[in-house]
Amino acid sequence: MNAVLSYVAYARALNRLGWSPAEFMVAESFGARLRGMLGRAPITAGGLPLVMAFPRCSSVHTCFMAYPIDIAFIDRNGNILARYESVRPWRMCTHPSAWAALERPSILASPPAFQRAPA
């Protein structure tokens, strides 16, 4: 699968999950995959939540994490195969047929609703 189709699948999944807008990062290299979200701030400098994609990944661990994360496993079309919310540190989630895994900090509240300013 080429890079453009991969990003289309990621974008579909993020929209289906309701995880956008977000700062999106694909962990392709060994170092990026090994580190994952460890030591990363849940909110980026731009004020958006961090979402990481792990291609060719069918299992995720949360060892050494400082906060719980939401995990979603997707297929190559961006369909959600499984979704786990508020996975605490020292847990493991897996979906054998997943094409990729997505992670985001679950300590984030849902986006605030717009409020009407007093007249």
C-alpha angles and dihedrals in degrees: 000000000000125000096255093054090046092056091047089055091048092049092050091050093048091051093046091049093046090236097132142134093050143134101260126206130177114211101216103147124073091244094050092047092047093050097040109160095337110132093359120128112247090225118049126223088264090061095250127121116257116245119186127197123206111196119207089021127133101165136046132192127197099205114151093007116148094208138023119269138205114234129196128183116208140186124231091272094056095256115148111244097175137354128199122187130203095003104186125220118285096032133120129215126186143176112183097207097046119129093198143355127228124202135188135165110270093202087085118105119225113273109282116256116244112263126209114245115236113262 
